[in-house]
Amino acid sequence: MKYVKLECIYVDADCGMNFLPRDVARERLKYMVGGVKIVHEELEKEEALKASSL
């Protein structure tokens, strides 16, 4: 990545979810996981483009 090493990025699920109803917290976790998947896919595309341009 351009500014931050990938190893230094993480998703923290403990952002006040202790006080939420379980169903709401579960939905938020689903969206967090979905976001992580999108980022991984984009990073894989970026790496593939770099590799193909070598």
N, CA, C and O atoms as a DFTB+ gen file, in Angstrom:
216 C
 N C O
     1  1       0.848      -1.184       0.000
     2  2       0.000       0.000       0.000
     3  2       0.888       1.240       0.000
     4  3       2.061       1.195       0.371
     5  1       0.307       2.310      -0.414
     6  2       1.081       3.523      -0.620
     7  2       1.544       4.171       0.692
     8  3       2.685       4.625       0.772
     9  1       0.693       4.227       1.711
    10  2       1.021       4.977       2.918
    11  2       1.246       4.117       4.157
    12  3       2.048       4.469       5.021
    13  1       0.553       3.013       4.244
    14  2       0.627       2.173       5.431
    15  2       0.862       0.733       5.001
    16  3       0.268       0.258       4.033
    17  1       1.738       0.041       5.733
    18  2       1.956      -1.371       5.432
    19  2       0.673      -2.148       5.745
    20  3      -0.003      -1.887       6.740
    21  1       0.363      -3.090       4.889
    22  2      -0.852      -3.881       5.055
    23  2      -0.876      -4.584       6.416
    24  3      -1.939      -4.742       7.016
    25  1       0.280      -4.998       6.895
    26  2       0.357      -5.700       8.185
    27  2      -0.047      -4.804       9.356
    28  3      -0.352      -5.299      10.441
    29  1      -0.051      -3.501       9.140
    30  2      -0.361      -2.552      10.213
    31  2      -1.843      -2.167      10.255
    32  3      -2.253      -1.369      11.098
    33  1      -2.638      -2.729       9.355
    34  2      -4.056      -2.385       9.306
    35  2      -4.884      -3.542       9.869
    36  3      -4.676      -4.702       9.512
    37  1      -5.808      -3.212      10.738
    38  2      -6.704      -4.238      11.270
    39  2      -8.066      -3.627      11.566
    40  3      -8.200      -2.415      11.729
    41  1      -9.054      -4.474      11.630
    42  2     -10.418      -4.049      11.947
    43  2     -10.666      -4.393      13.407
    44  3     -10.429      -5.523      13.833
    45  1     -11.139      -3.427      14.165
    46  2     -11.397      -3.627      15.583
    47  2     -12.903      -3.654      15.815
    48  3     -13.583      -2.638      15.663
    49  1     -13.403      -4.793      16.175
    50  2     -14.852      -4.960      16.355
    51  2     -15.339      -4.463      17.714
    52  3     -16.548      -4.397      17.937
    53  1     -14.447      -4.118      18.615
    54  2     -14.867      -3.689      19.942
    55  2     -14.968      -2.170      20.003
    56  3     -14.168      -1.499      20.654
    57  1     -15.963      -1.653      19.313
    58  2     -16.147      -0.190      19.299
    59  2     -17.543       0.137      19.824
    60  3     -18.358       0.738      19.123
    61  1     -17.801      -0.261      21.043
    62  2     -19.081       0.035      21.660
    63  2     -20.151      -1.002      21.431
    64  3     -21.306      -0.786      21.798
    65  1     -19.800      -2.121      20.835
    66  2     -20.813      -3.138      20.536
    67  2     -21.292      -3.882      21.769
    68  3     -22.322      -4.555      21.726
    69  1     -20.561      -3.770      22.861
    70  2     -20.983      -4.450      24.092
    71  2     -22.354      -3.981      24.552
    72  3     -23.072      -4.713      25.234
    73  1     -22.710      -2.775      24.182
    74  2     -23.960      -2.187      24.665
    75  2     -25.101      -2.307      23.662
    76  3     -26.202      -1.815      23.910
    77  1     -24.847      -2.951      22.545
    78  2     -25.869      -3.100      21.510
    79  2     -26.615      -4.419      21.666
    80  3     -26.063      -5.385      22.194
    81  1     -27.850      -4.467      21.215
    82  2     -28.538      -5.758      21.159
    83  2     -27.759      -6.713      20.241
    84  3     -27.139      -6.272      19.272
    85  1     -27.789      -7.976      20.534
    86  2     -27.000      -8.962      19.764
    87  2     -27.294      -8.930      18.275
    88  3     -26.376      -9.033      17.461
    89  1     -28.555      -8.789      17.909
    90  2     -28.873      -8.805      16.481
    91  2     -28.272      -7.595      15.754
    92  3     -27.840      -7.709      14.607
    93  1     -28.245      -6.449      16.418
    94  2     -27.646      -5.249      15.822
    95  2     -26.130      -5.422      15.713
    96  3     -25.537      -5.109      14.681
    97  1     -25.513      -5.919      16.777
    98  2     -24.062      -6.146      16.765
    99  2     -23.687      -7.163      15.692
   100  3     -22.684      -6.993      14.998
   101  1     -24.480      -8.211      15.552
   102  2     -24.206      -9.237      14.542
   103  2     -24.257      -8.638      13.131
   104  3     -23.411      -8.949      12.293
   105  1     -25.235      -7.792      12.874
   106  2     -25.334      -7.138      11.563
   107  2     -24.131      -6.237      11.314
   108  3     -23.592      -6.209      10.208
   109  1     -23.716      -5.510      12.328
   110  2     -22.541      -4.646      12.167
   111  2     -21.298      -5.479      11.856
   112  3     -20.479      -5.097      11.021
   113  1     -21.167      -6.604      12.525
   114  2     -20.021      -7.482      12.258
   115  2     -20.065      -8.012      10.824
   116  3     -19.027      -8.122      10.170
   117  1     -21.252      -8.337      10.341
   118  2     -21.383      -8.793       8.950
   119  2     -20.888      -7.717       7.983
   120  3     -20.181      -8.017       7.021
   121  1     -21.260      -6.471       8.242
   122  2     -20.817      -5.374       7.379
   123  2     -19.309      -5.162       7.483
   124  3     -18.656      -4.854       6.486
   125  1     -18.755      -5.324       8.677
   126  2     -17.307      -5.192       8.846
   127  2     -16.574      -6.253       8.037
   128  3     -15.595      -5.957       7.352
   129  1     -17.050      -7.479       8.121
   130  2     -16.438      -8.578       7.364
   131  2     -16.566      -8.318       5.868
   132  3     -15.622      -8.550       5.113
   133  1     -17.724      -7.842       5.443
   134  2     -17.922      -7.508       4.033
   135  2     -16.951      -6.431       3.571
   136  3     -16.414      -6.504       2.466
   137  1     -16.731      -5.441       4.412
   138  2     -15.778      -4.378       4.086
   139  2     -14.362      -4.897       3.958
   140  3     -13.620      -4.493       3.062
   141  1     -13.990      -5.791       4.853
   142  2     -12.652      -6.393       4.795
   143  2     -12.491      -7.193       3.498
   144  3     -11.436      -7.138       2.865
   145  1     -13.510      -7.922       3.109
   146  2     -13.449      -8.687       1.865
   147  2     -13.261      -7.768       0.661
   148  3     -12.485      -8.076      -0.243
   149  1     -13.971      -6.644       0.650
   150  2     -13.832      -5.688      -0.455
   151  2     -12.402      -5.153      -0.517
   152  3     -11.808      -5.084      -1.593
   153  1     -11.860      -4.778       0.625
   154  2     -10.489      -4.254       0.659
   155  2      -9.504      -5.307       0.184
   156  3      -8.599      -4.992      -0.589
   157  1      -9.654      -6.540       0.623
   158  2      -8.760      -7.622       0.190
   159  2      -8.835      -7.810      -1.321
   160  3      -7.808      -7.972      -1.980
   161  1     -10.038      -7.790      -1.865
   162  2     -10.193      -7.953      -3.314
   163  2      -9.503      -6.817      -4.067
   164  3      -8.833      -7.051      -5.073
   165  1      -9.666      -5.603      -3.585
   166  2      -9.039      -4.448      -4.238
   167  2      -7.517      -4.539      -4.153
   168  3      -6.817      -4.230      -5.117
   169  1      -7.013      -4.962      -3.005
   170  2      -5.562      -5.098      -2.856
   171  2      -5.006      -6.203      -3.750
   172  3      -3.911      -6.073      -4.298
   173  1      -5.762      -7.285      -3.894
   174  2      -5.332      -8.364      -4.783
   175  2      -5.276      -7.872      -6.225
   176  3      -4.351      -8.212      -6.963
   177  1      -6.267      -7.066      -6.632
   178  2      -6.265      -6.506      -7.980
   179  2      -5.049      -5.604      -8.177
   180  3      -4.389      -5.654      -9.215
   181  1      -4.763      -4.786      -7.179
   182  2      -3.622      -3.875      -7.247
   183  2      -2.316      -4.655      -7.385
   184  3      -1.457      -4.301      -8.192
   185  1      -2.174      -5.709      -6.600
   186  2      -0.968      -6.536      -6.668
   187  2      -0.850      -7.217      -8.030
   188  3       0.246      -7.312      -8.581
   189  1      -1.959      -7.686      -8.571
   190  2      -1.948      -8.338      -9.887
   191  2      -1.536      -7.352     -10.970
   192  3      -0.790      -7.711     -11.881
   193  1      -2.011      -6.120     -10.882
   194  2      -1.620      -5.101     -11.859
   195  2      -0.128      -4.794     -11.767
   196  3       0.546      -4.635     -12.786
   197  1       0.376      -4.711     -10.549
   198  2       1.815      -4.455     -10.368
   199  2       2.632      -5.600     -10.956
   200  3       3.631      -5.371     -11.637
   201  1       2.201      -6.838     -10.689
   202  2       2.933      -8.003     -11.167
   203  2       2.902      -8.092     -12.692
   204  3       3.885      -8.501     -13.309
   205  1       1.790      -7.714     -13.297
   206  2       1.672      -7.814     -14.763
   207  2       2.462      -6.720     -15.470
   208  3       2.799      -6.859     -16.646
   209  1       2.756      -5.645     -14.772
   210  2       3.489      -4.552     -15.402
   211  2       5.005      -4.721     -15.299
   212  3       5.762      -3.912     -15.835
   213  1       5.433      -5.756     -14.621
   214  2       6.888      -5.989     -14.477
   215  2       7.492      -6.592     -15.704
   216  3       8.696      -6.846     -15.739
